[in-house]
């Protein structure tokens, strides 16, 4: 646990230092500090050794997808094409699961840095906010979905800038790593007259697709309970509250404002869904973590100094709280502790 705590604290110090506008007067200086942190995180996440709850599942997937593979294998074990290509390539060069995880880590961190740039937030602060759950838990467990989530962040940032075609391309790329990224369809800028009908049709299609590909997601809590869902829902609700506080500032950007409004409504629906279907609410809710990250970052950036200090303290408290709840109270944390890295074999 000390290893994770050390990494998180290093990110906290970087976020704190880079928030000083006298020392870091422009975004370029902040990125100069964030890039080394991102590289360390890539090595930390990408070269982990038998760490994470889904490690054995991904080993099995890697062993089954060797080129050429039979159609029967793909029929029995359907896999998203983006992750499939990574497995095929890694098997071809004998890179093992380490190469696959490393490639996923590179994409995750590159997307978070790109997202920070697109929404003009301190990249060090974004990494700090994302570390305890999005990086340590999701990034070191749900490899496919973690890539899809990070790509979806960038997709939504482009949509907030009015870049609809780029949004469509990146949304499709996200789906290629995890089918639940089809959730991004709720942000599609339909015409008002068609929006209601289209939303219902897409919701039905998504429900069918998820029920086919991930049937366990739709089982009730008595069968499969995502115990940590309330922790994540709490972060999402906090994001909604911060958006409501800032809504006046976001109205000057209609595209971004529309995204936040839809996200807030969906978070409320997921909150209600959590009482019966906590797993699907938990997994879908991950795609809306940008709401918390962006609104928390915006308070630090745009608020007057007293509120900025209070906001930073609140964000730090929530981030460390999430970390200690997961690693200190969750029984599943035993799958992350002790931390092991393949580089340890050479030192």
PLY file of the C-alpha trace (Angstrom):
ply
format ascii 1.0
element vertex 347
property float x
property float y
property float z
element edge 346
property int vertex1
property int vertex2
end_header
0.00 0.00 0.00
2.93 2.32 0.69
3.94 2.20 -2.97
0.54 3.46 -4.10
0.50 6.09 -1.36
3.93 7.34 -2.42
2.83 7.68 -6.07
-0.39 9.46 -5.07
1.47 11.85 -2.77
4.00 12.66 -5.49
1.08 13.55 -7.79
-0.46 15.66 -5.02
2.76 17.62 -4.56
3.04 18.14 -8.32
-0.57 19.36 -8.48
0.01 21.70 -5.55
3.24 23.16 -6.88
1.94 23.60 -10.42
-1.10 25.49 -9.10
1.21 28.36 -8.16
0.88 30.82 -11.03
4.11 32.57 -10.09
6.13 29.39 -10.62
4.05 28.00 -13.49
2.79 30.90 -15.54
1.58 28.93 -18.56
0.17 25.55 -19.51
3.42 24.48 -21.16
5.29 24.64 -17.86
2.62 22.53 -16.18
2.88 19.91 -18.93
6.66 19.87 -18.52
6.04 18.63 -14.98
3.12 16.37 -15.90
4.87 14.40 -18.66
7.47 12.77 -16.34
4.65 11.91 -13.93
2.71 10.32 -16.79
5.77 8.30 -17.84
6.19 6.99 -14.28
2.50 6.04 -14.22
2.84 4.23 -17.57
5.64 2.09 -16.13
3.78 1.64 -12.85
0.53 0.53 -14.52
1.80 -1.04 -17.72
4.55 -3.24 -16.30
2.68 -4.49 -13.22
3.19 -8.17 -12.54
0.14 -10.26 -11.51
-1.56 -7.22 -9.98
-5.30 -6.59 -10.33
-8.47 -8.60 -10.08
-8.75 -9.50 -13.77
-5.15 -10.59 -14.29
-5.92 -14.27 -14.82
-8.86 -13.46 -17.09
-6.63 -11.39 -19.36
-3.98 -14.13 -19.38
-6.67 -16.55 -20.59
-7.80 -14.11 -23.27
-4.22 -13.64 -24.46
-3.67 -17.39 -24.68
-6.83 -17.89 -26.75
-6.22 -15.17 -29.31
-3.25 -16.28 -31.33
-3.05 -15.67 -35.05
-4.37 -17.47 -36.97
-7.32 -18.29 -34.67
-10.38 -20.23 -35.60
-13.77 -18.64 -36.10
-15.07 -20.98 -33.40
-12.73 -19.39 -30.86
-13.97 -15.90 -31.64
-17.58 -17.08 -31.52
-17.11 -18.59 -28.08
-15.01 -15.73 -26.71
-16.08 -12.55 -28.55
-13.63 -9.74 -27.99
-13.50 -6.07 -28.86
-11.42 -5.61 -32.05
-9.05 -2.99 -30.62
-7.96 -5.17 -27.72
-8.00 -8.21 -30.02
-5.37 -6.60 -32.27
-3.18 -5.84 -29.24
-3.37 -9.49 -28.17
-2.56 -10.75 -31.65
0.43 -8.41 -31.96
1.75 -9.26 -28.49
1.52 -12.98 -29.21
3.33 -12.46 -32.51
6.31 -10.76 -30.83
6.15 -12.79 -27.60
5.42 -9.68 -25.57
3.00 -11.45 -23.26
0.43 -9.60 -21.17
3.07 -7.04 -20.20
3.20 -5.58 -23.71
-0.60 -5.43 -23.89
-0.85 -3.71 -20.50
1.96 -1.31 -21.37
0.23 -0.30 -24.61
-3.02 0.24 -22.71
-1.24 2.35 -20.09
0.33 4.54 -22.78
-3.09 5.17 -24.33
-4.70 5.91 -20.95
-2.10 8.47 -19.87
-1.80 10.04 -23.32
-5.57 10.54 -23.39
-5.63 12.10 -19.91
-2.91 14.57 -20.90
-4.71 15.36 -24.14
-7.96 15.84 -22.26
-6.25 18.25 -19.88
-5.00 20.25 -22.84
-8.38 20.36 -24.59
-10.28 21.55 -21.51
-7.41 23.81 -20.35
-6.96 22.21 -16.94
-3.80 21.65 -14.93
-2.65 18.18 -16.14
-0.97 17.44 -12.80
-4.24 18.06 -10.98
-6.11 15.84 -13.45
-3.63 13.01 -12.90
-3.96 13.42 -9.13
-7.77 13.28 -9.26
-7.72 10.28 -11.58
-5.07 8.30 -9.71
-6.86 6.51 -6.82
-9.69 4.97 -8.80
-9.40 5.57 -12.54
-5.71 4.65 -12.67
-4.95 2.42 -9.68
-8.20 0.43 -9.70
-9.75 0.62 -13.17
-6.49 1.07 -15.08
-4.88 -1.86 -13.27
-7.89 -4.15 -13.50
-10.32 -3.43 -16.36
-7.65 -2.86 -19.01
-10.04 -2.76 -21.98
-12.57 -0.49 -20.35
-9.93 1.83 -18.93
-8.73 2.57 -22.47
-12.32 3.08 -23.63
-12.98 5.50 -20.75
-9.86 7.57 -21.37
-10.60 7.78 -25.11
-14.18 8.81 -24.30
-12.81 11.71 -22.20
-11.00 13.05 -25.27
-14.04 12.43 -27.47
-16.25 14.51 -25.19
-13.65 17.28 -24.99
-13.72 17.56 -28.78
-17.52 17.50 -28.77
-17.48 20.40 -26.28
-15.45 22.28 -28.88
-17.99 21.54 -31.59
-15.78 18.94 -33.32
-18.58 16.47 -34.04
-16.73 14.31 -36.58
-13.76 13.87 -34.27
-16.18 12.91 -31.50
-17.75 10.21 -33.70
-14.35 8.80 -34.66
-13.07 8.66 -31.09
-16.38 7.26 -29.80
-16.05 4.44 -32.33
-12.44 3.88 -31.24
-13.58 3.66 -27.61
-16.20 1.04 -28.55
-13.42 -0.95 -30.22
-11.87 -1.42 -26.75
-15.03 -1.94 -24.72
-18.56 -2.23 -26.04
-20.05 -0.33 -23.09
-18.51 2.82 -24.60
-21.63 2.82 -26.76
-22.98 4.82 -23.82
-21.41 7.84 -25.55
-24.33 7.76 -27.96
-26.36 9.71 -25.41
-24.21 12.74 -26.25
-24.90 12.57 -29.98
-26.20 15.98 -31.10
-29.53 14.83 -32.52
-32.07 17.32 -33.78
-34.57 18.13 -31.07
-37.53 16.53 -32.85
-35.69 13.26 -33.29
-33.89 13.20 -29.96
-36.61 11.50 -27.89
-37.32 8.73 -30.40
-33.62 8.18 -31.13
-32.73 8.06 -27.44
-35.34 5.37 -26.79
-34.19 3.32 -29.78
-30.54 3.61 -28.78
-31.31 2.76 -25.16
-33.10 -0.40 -26.29
-30.21 -1.33 -28.59
-27.62 -0.71 -25.87
-29.62 -2.77 -23.39
-29.76 -5.67 -25.88
-26.05 -5.39 -26.67
-24.97 -5.26 -23.04
-27.27 -8.15 -22.14
-25.66 -10.23 -24.89
-22.01 -9.29 -24.29
-22.02 -8.72 -20.52
-24.98 -10.63 -19.05
-23.60 -10.45 -15.49
-23.95 -6.68 -15.57
-27.73 -6.97 -15.67
-28.16 -9.42 -12.82
-29.68 -7.99 -9.65
-27.62 -7.11 -6.61
-28.55 -10.39 -4.96
-26.47 -12.16 -7.64
-23.65 -9.74 -8.36
-23.20 -6.76 -6.09
-20.71 -4.02 -6.93
-20.04 -3.03 -3.33
-18.00 0.04 -4.20
-20.70 1.57 -6.36
-21.74 4.08 -3.68
-18.21 5.44 -3.43
-18.14 6.10 -7.19
-21.70 7.40 -7.19
-20.69 9.81 -4.46
-17.92 11.19 -6.70
-20.37 11.56 -9.59
-22.95 13.30 -7.42
-20.23 15.65 -6.18
-19.44 16.40 -9.83
-23.11 17.21 -10.48
-23.18 19.53 -7.46
-20.02 21.31 -8.59
-21.52 21.73 -12.06
-24.66 23.29 -10.61
-22.50 25.74 -8.69
-20.58 26.62 -11.89
-23.44 26.39 -14.39
-23.40 30.13 -15.11
-19.83 29.94 -16.37
-20.52 26.93 -18.58
-23.50 28.54 -20.32
-21.12 30.58 -22.43
-20.18 27.29 -24.15
-23.49 25.72 -25.29
-21.85 22.47 -26.44
-20.10 21.90 -23.12
-23.16 22.99 -21.18
-25.32 20.46 -23.04
-22.85 17.69 -22.21
-22.88 18.56 -18.52
-26.67 18.77 -18.36
-27.14 15.37 -20.00
-24.42 13.87 -17.81
-26.07 15.20 -14.67
-29.43 13.72 -15.64
-27.83 10.36 -16.41
-25.98 10.35 -13.07
-29.34 10.77 -11.31
-30.71 7.80 -13.29
-27.63 5.71 -12.47
-28.02 6.59 -8.81
-31.54 5.15 -8.84
-30.38 2.13 -10.87
-27.66 1.37 -8.31
-30.22 0.13 -5.77
-31.12 -2.84 -7.99
-28.41 -3.20 -10.64
-25.25 -1.88 -9.03
-22.81 -3.50 -11.47
-24.18 -1.96 -14.66
-24.61 1.39 -12.88
-21.00 1.19 -11.68
-19.52 0.30 -15.07
-21.57 2.83 -17.04
-20.91 5.48 -14.40
-17.19 5.30 -15.14
-17.80 7.09 -18.45
-19.12 10.10 -16.53
-16.13 10.54 -14.24
-15.07 13.41 -16.49
-17.85 15.38 -14.82
-16.13 15.22 -11.43
-12.62 15.73 -12.81
-13.58 18.72 -14.97
-15.76 20.54 -12.46
-13.25 20.07 -9.63
-10.44 21.27 -11.88
-12.47 24.27 -13.00
-13.05 25.45 -9.44
-9.30 25.37 -8.85
-8.66 27.30 -12.05
-11.35 29.96 -12.16
-12.32 30.69 -8.57
-10.91 33.52 -6.43
-8.08 32.51 -4.11
-10.07 31.70 -0.91
-12.48 29.44 -2.81
-9.60 27.99 -4.81
-7.80 26.96 -1.62
-11.00 25.48 -0.20
-11.71 23.66 -3.47
-8.20 22.22 -3.60
-8.49 21.02 0.00
-11.87 19.42 -0.75
-10.57 17.70 -3.88
-7.49 16.44 -2.03
-9.66 15.15 0.81
-11.97 13.31 -1.58
-9.04 11.86 -3.54
-7.22 10.58 -0.47
-10.53 9.43 1.00
-11.28 7.31 -2.07
-7.76 5.91 -1.92
-7.87 4.90 1.75
-11.42 3.52 1.51
-10.42 1.27 -1.37
-6.98 0.16 -0.24
-7.69 0.24 3.48
-11.23 -1.13 3.73
-11.95 -3.16 0.59
-11.26 -6.90 0.71
-10.54 -6.78 -3.03
-7.48 -4.60 -2.39
-5.56 -7.79 -1.57
-5.38 -8.35 -5.34
-3.39 -5.09 -5.67
-1.19 -5.56 -2.61
1.69 -6.15 -2.54
2.51 -4.24 -5.70
4.83 -6.09 -8.09
6.50 -4.90 -11.28
8.28 -6.94 -13.94
11.28 -4.59 -13.62
11.80 -5.83 -10.06
13.25 -9.01 -11.55
16.24 -7.05 -12.84
17.02 -5.06 -9.69
0 1
1 2
2 3
3 4
4 5
5 6
6 7
7 8
8 9
9 10
10 11
11 12
12 13
13 14
14 15
15 16
16 17
17 18
18 19
19 20
20 21
21 22
22 23
23 24
24 25
25 26
26 27
27 28
28 29
29 30
30 31
31 32
32 33
33 34
34 35
35 36
36 37
37 38
38 39
39 40
40 41
41 42
42 43
43 44
44 45
45 46
46 47
47 48
48 49
49 50
50 51
51 52
52 53
53 54
54 55
55 56
56 57
57 58
58 59
59 60
60 61
61 62
62 63
63 64
64 65
65 66
66 67
67 68
68 69
69 70
70 71
71 72
72 73
73 74
74 75
75 76
76 77
77 78
78 79
79 80
80 81
81 82
82 83
83 84
84 85
85 86
86 87
87 88
88 89
89 90
90 91
91 92
92 93
93 94
94 95
95 96
96 97
97 98
98 99
99 100
100 101
101 102
102 103
103 104
104 105
105 106
106 107
107 108
108 109
109 110
110 111
111 112
112 113
113 114
114 115
115 116
116 117
117 118
118 119
119 120
120 121
121 122
122 123
123 124
124 125
125 126
126 127
127 128
128 129
129 130
130 131
131 132
132 133
133 134
134 135
135 136
136 137
137 138
138 139
139 140
140 141
141 142
142 143
143 144
144 145
145 146
146 147
147 148
148 149
149 150
150 151
151 152
152 153
153 154
154 155
155 156
156 157
157 158
158 159
159 160
160 161
161 162
162 163
163 164
164 165
165 166
166 167
167 168
168 169
169 170
170 171
171 172
172 173
173 174
174 175
175 176
176 177
177 178
178 179
179 180
180 181
181 182
182 183
183 184
184 185
185 186
186 187
187 188
188 189
189 190
190 191
191 192
192 193
193 194
194 195
195 196
196 197
197 198
198 199
199 200
200 201
201 202
202 203
203 204
204 205
205 206
206 207
207 208
208 209
209 210
210 211
211 212
212 213
213 214
214 215
215 216
216 217
217 218
218 219
219 220
220 221
221 222
222 223
223 224
224 225
225 226
226 227
227 228
228 229
229 230
230 231
231 232
232 233
233 234
234 235
235 236
236 237
237 238
238 239
239 240
240 241
241 242
242 243
243 244
244 245
245 246
246 247
247 248
248 249
249 250
250 251
251 252
252 253
253 254
254 255
255 256
256 257
257 258
258 259
259 260
260 261
261 262
262 263
263 264
264 265
265 266
266 267
267 268
268 269
269 270
270 271
271 272
272 273
273 274
274 275
275 276
276 277
277 278
278 279
279 280
280 281
281 282
282 283
283 284
284 285
285 286
286 287
287 288
288 289
289 290
290 291
291 292
292 293
293 294
294 295
295 296
296 297
297 298
298 299
299 300
300 301
301 302
302 303
303 304
304 305
305 306
306 307
307 308
308 309
309 310
310 311
311 312
312 313
313 314
314 315
315 316
316 317
317 318
318 319
319 320
320 321
321 322
322 323
323 324
324 325
325 326
326 327
327 328
328 329
329 330
330 331
331 332
332 333
333 334
334 335
335 336
336 337
337 338
338 339
339 340
340 341
341 342
342 343
343 344
344 345
345 346
